[in-house]
Amino acid sequence: MTGTTSFVDLVEVRPGLGARARAVAGELIRRGLTGHRVLVLLPPGAEYVATLLGCFYAGAVAVPVHPHDSGRLAEIVDDAQPAAAIGLPLTNVRRLSGFDGDAREWRHPDVGPDTLALLQYARSGPVQGVMLSQANLAAAATQLVRHVGMRASTGVVSYLPPYSDLGLVGGVLAPLLTGARVTLLPADTTPGEWLRMVSLRRAAISFAPDLAYAWHTIPGGLAGTRPAGQGGRHEAREPRRGRAGHRDRRPPHGDAVPGRHGGGGLGGRPKCGGRLPGPARCE
């Protein structure tokens, strides 16, 4: 990665997701939000992925946060100073909804490798945003794709919140680059349900927290299920404790953010379609 490539230039989404993302982007541009910070307060699923991509397409700065992170949300809003929010209504922040515009009217804004794309907040530790450029996202996603061997035919199940770090890179960005079929699990999924979904989706790659892997030690925890990491499959773990970042962590030449697990982990080109009870399936 030379730092000359924007993440949006690498993504080639399928029609359904792409149309929704461009409709969101068009509305953001129409409201003058290019270059401004936009909170994305949506649960894991197709709408979240399309909205995040729409922010990238509009040249807005996405600030993805779990909508039910009530303990930190007020502090994040105070630190990020967003111009608008999509999803959960907030006091004193303009809420956007009804993205029903014609996706064909969208025109690509001036977005380059150094354009600020995302303000990331860790799930624990001090509330301090990490600034990531389009080139950072491209580098992180590309490196993870190479690291785990993700392809268009790869099944992926992510048990991590898709708002930061490996959950964002592995569960969203890397599949956006490759077209891999990804299932995003909700926060209330149990380790047993995660293993069942890995088997059901025939996932070759799964991203999960330490808690899920610790469950492997329980007698019978893997009975009847072949987990990621066996038989040539890959597994990737999210550290139990989050890292607090500095205000600007954009390294030169588009390198991935230092300390990122497994060389990064953003990406994908999922078309979000059918659902099982609970998890959001993107394929």
N, C-alpha and C positions, 0 to 999 in steps of 0.2 A: 504494500500500500504506500503510495508516494504522497498522499495528501492532496491529490488533484481530483479526487472522485467524491461526489456527493452521494449520500445514501439513496436519495430519491432517484438518482440516475441509474442505480443498479436494480431497482425494484420494478418488476413487471407483473402486476397483479392480474388475477382473472377478472372478468367483467363485473360480477356482482359486487365484490369488495372494492374494486377500483372505482366503479360508478358512485358508490356511497362515499368513498374517501374524497373524490373530486367534488361532490355536492357539498360536503362539509368545508372543503378548501375554498370553494367559490363563495360561500357565505362568510367565511372568515375574512377573505379579501374584500368583499363588499362592505363589511363593517369596519374596514381599516385596521385589522388586527395583524397584518404582516409585520413581523419584527417584535410583536408584543407577546407577553406571557399569557398562556391560556391553561387554566386548570382542567385536567381531564379526570373527572370523578365518576367513573363508570366501573361496574363489576367486570371480571374477566369474561370475554366473549367476543362475538363478531362486531358488535357496536363499538366496543372499546378499541379493537384493532383498527377499524375503519376510521374512527375519530382521531386516533393517534397519527395514522398515516395522512389524514386530511390536514392536520396541523403542519406536518412536514411539507406537504404539497403547497400549502399556503405561505410558507416561510414564517409561520408563527412559531413561538417557542413553547413546546408542549411541556406541561408540568403534571405528569401522571402521579396520582395519589389514590390509595385505596379509599373508596367513598365512606367506609365505616371506620376509618382510622381516627376516631373522635379525640383520642388522647393527644394527637400531634397535629391535627388538621389546622387548628387555629394558629399554632406557631408557624406552620408551613405557609399559610396564607400571609401572615405578617412578614415572613422572610422573603417570600417570592414576589409579593405585591402584584398579583395577576390583574390583567385588564378585564378578564372575563372568565367564566367557568362553564363547563359543559357537564351535565349530569346533575348531581346532588345540588339543590339550591342552598346558597350561603347568604348570610347577612352581609351587606355592603360590598358584594361582588356581583357584577352583572351576569345573569344566567342566560346562556344561549340555548335555543331549542328550535325544533321545526326546520331541519335542514332538508327542505324539499325542492331546492333549486335544480335546474337542468345541468347535469354533470357535463354536458357538451359545451356549455358556456364557459367552463373553467379554462383559464389561461395560466400557464406556468409562470410564477413570479421569478425574479432574479435571485435564485438560490444557488450558492456556490459551496465549495468544500469547507470554507471557513465560516459559513453562516451558522449562527447559534441555533441548534435544533431542539435541545431538550435540557431542562433543569431537573436534575435527579436528586431525590431525597432518600437517604437510607431509612430502613425500618426501625432502627434504634440508634441511640447515641444522640449527640447534639443535632439540633435541627439546623442544617447548613447545606444549602444547595450546591450541587456539582454541575458545572456548565459543560455541555458536550456539543461539539459541532457536528455538522453533516459528515465530515471526514472521520471524526471519532466513531460515529455509529457505523459507517461503512467498514472501517478497519476492525472494529470489535466483532461485527457480524461475520465478516469474511474469515477472520482468524478462527472463530469458533466452528464455522462450517468445515474448515480444513481439519481442525483438531479432532472433531468427532465423526467426520466423514458423512455429514448430512447431505442427502440428495433429494431430488423431487419425489422419489419413490419411498423415502424414509418415513416411517410412522414415528411421531413424537408425542409424548405425554409430559406435560409440565405441571408439577405439583407446587411450584413456586409462584408467589404473587407476581404478576407481569408488569410491575411498576418500576422496578429498578434492578440493577446488577444482573445476575445470571437469569433471573426470571424474565426480565425484559429482553435481554439479548437472545437467550436460548428459546424462550417461549413465543417470541413475537418477531424479532428482527431477522434472526437466521432463517426461520421458515419463510419469511417474506422474500428473502434472496433466492432460496432454492425451490420454493413451491412445495416443500414438505408438508405432509398432512399432520396437523397439530391439534391436540386436545388440551384445553386449558381447564384445570380443575378448580372448583371454588374453594374458598378458605376453610369451609367446614367439612371437607373431605377427610375421611379417616385413612390411616395407613393401609388398612385392609382393602378399602375401596380403591385406593391408588393402585395397589398391586393387581386388583381385578381389572382395572381399566387398562393397565399396561398389557395384560394378557388379552383382553377383549379387542383392543386396538392393534394388537400385534406390534407394539412399539419397539423399535430398535434402539431408541434413545429416550431417556427420561431424566428430567431435572427435578430434584426433590430436596427438602431440607434434611438436616441431620436427624431430626426426630423420626422421619420415615425409615432411614437406614438403620437407626438404633432398634426399630421394631423388628428388624430381621433376626435379632437375637432371641426373640420370644419363641419358645417351642411351638411349632406348628404355624408360625407366622408366614411361612412361604409354602405351606402345603398346597399342592395343586396349582401353583403359579410359578411361572418362570420369570424371575425379575430381570430388569435391565442390569447389564454387567456380566451376565453369564452367557456362555455359548457365543462369544464374539460380540455381544451387545455392549453398548456403552452406557455408562452412568455418569452423572455430574452432580456434585453436591454443592449446596449453598452453605457457607459458613454460618454457624449458629448466631454469631453476633455481627451486626452490621458495622460498616466503617463510616466514620464521619469524614466528609471530604472538605476540601478547601473551596472557596468561592469559584475559582477558575482552574479546572483541571484539564484544560485542552492542551496536550503536548504538541510540539511541532510535527510537521510531516504526516499528520493524520494517524499517528500511532494510537493504539487502544489505550485506555486509561490504565496506568500502572496498578498492579495488584489485582486486576480482574481475573477471576478464576478461569482456567482453561483457555486463555488467550482471548477472552471476550465472551460474547454470547448474545448478540442481538440479531434478529433477522427473520426472514421467511417471506413467503408469498402465499399465505393461506387464503383460500376462499372458504368463508365460514358458511357451513350449510346445516345439515341435520344435527339434532341434539339427542343425547341420552338424558335421562333424568339427572340433573345436577350439572355435569360438566358441559362446557361450551366446546363444540367441535369445529375446527377450522380445517378445511382441506382444499 
